[in-house]
Amino acid sequence: MTVHPRFSVEDYEDQMPLAKVETEAGDIGFYVPSRMAAFRVQTLFTKEPDTIAWINSFENGATFIDVGANVGMYTIWAAKRNSVRVLAFEPEAQNYALLNRNICLNSLEGRVAAYCLALGSLDGFSMLNITDTRIGGSFSMLANHARGAPEDRETLFAQGCVSARLDRFFASGDVRKDGPVYLKIDVDGIEHEVLAGARDLIADARLRSVLVELDPGRAEHQRAFQSLLTAGLSPDKASQLRWDSDLSANSIFWR
């Protein structure tokens, strides 16, 4: 078989699309090898303005734990905007690869550590059910947590992965002994499983704030909401109003 490529490998590497975003903290760059990745760059500051405002409030010297980092939009912004340390978790292989390329592109490898790890309530080996195979896609689901998830999406590819509790990682000592910690959880439906695996972190006085999408219509999310209250965290006024109005949206809790 003879293969006649339309362009060379060298051409592909030289022409990798690159987007630059001018910000108050200086220019930041992102590789955009897909339309979905380009969309994420284009909507960085408009898709979730509450998340951006929350990140902008981080104190210097803090640790930001980004669970469900995708290709690193909020990871990169937090490290660039606030000079905080970021621990980013993304289990989907293509997104994880691009996440690391974006970290390197912005010379943030000394401030950001990315882990190809799925966080939940169980430690062990699992499968990641991928419903969007585009680079920058979302709605992947841990197979051992998929039961009861709100979205019944077709699995296009099942990728092997390692799952762990955030408390197990937290106990490893990779989180600074001092300084506040901020936790974002965006895992498309199994946020309650991540919270169940992070009880020690949630109870720790260093945890200053949690941003997590919760659905008042789901019993497991109602229990997760209550667990945060029991741990001494309180939703801000806007989050409480959305919750009382039965709206599924990002909820921000503060200690």
Disulfide bonds with the S-S distance in Angstrom:
none
